Amino acid sequence: TQLLEQSPQFLSIQEGENLTVYCNSSSVFSSLQWYRQEPGEGPVLLVTVVTGGEVKKLKRLTFQFGDARKDSSLHITAAQTGDTGLYLCAGGPPSRSNYKLTFGKGTLLTVNP
Amino acid sequence: DAGVIQSPRHEVTEMGQEVTLRCKPISGHNSLFWYRQTMMRGLELLIYFNNNVPIDDSGMPEDRFSAKMPNASFSTLKIQPSEPRDSAVYFCASTPNSDTQYFGPGTRLTVL
């Protein structure tokens, strides 16, 4: 069974601070996705990384896939209150024989004004 | 595009009652997923359909849970009889056979 562990579980910071959240596993994934979920809504895809060592930037968000494709990090620069939400990472199966994703439990981020 | 549509958005029922959750995937999407989300266990995959056929139901907790997809535009998840430990948010997601899953807004189920 593939498992993804996310840390920290909870994070509360002030607006303007930088932060990094992590997604780790002992398993290899074909791809790694990050979703953001706001209260009362379903998760929404932020980014997909597929190549070991890949770095993608989305405005103030920087995503990195580990060289061995077992882990990932999300760094937010100058956090804003609108960044508040549950950040979920999800791994695609190594064989790509199906479209099942393995989700971590998430990091609940609160950005205070 | 309307996105994935789920109904009802909220459901409150008493233990022992039958509960039916409904999902309309995005038109043209070939795969559909039912998930359950709780604080303790996070987002758990219950069942996965591809082209209306159940591919993997290993996440269905027990025989009280059943899911159907009679056509490409509709799926149901039924719990009979319901129990308090089934209280959770249930999400439906669809994908056009890619890594990106599009989630509905969820159904918040409370079993008293």
Interface residues (C-beta under 8 A of the other chain):
Chain A: S31 Q33 G40 E41 G42 P43 V44 L45 T48 L88 A90 G92 N98 Y99 K100 L101 F103 G104 K105 G106
Chain B: V4 S31 F33 R41 G42 L43 L45 Y48 N50 I55 D56 F91 A93 T95 N97 S98 D99 T100 Q101 Y102 F103 G104 P105 G106
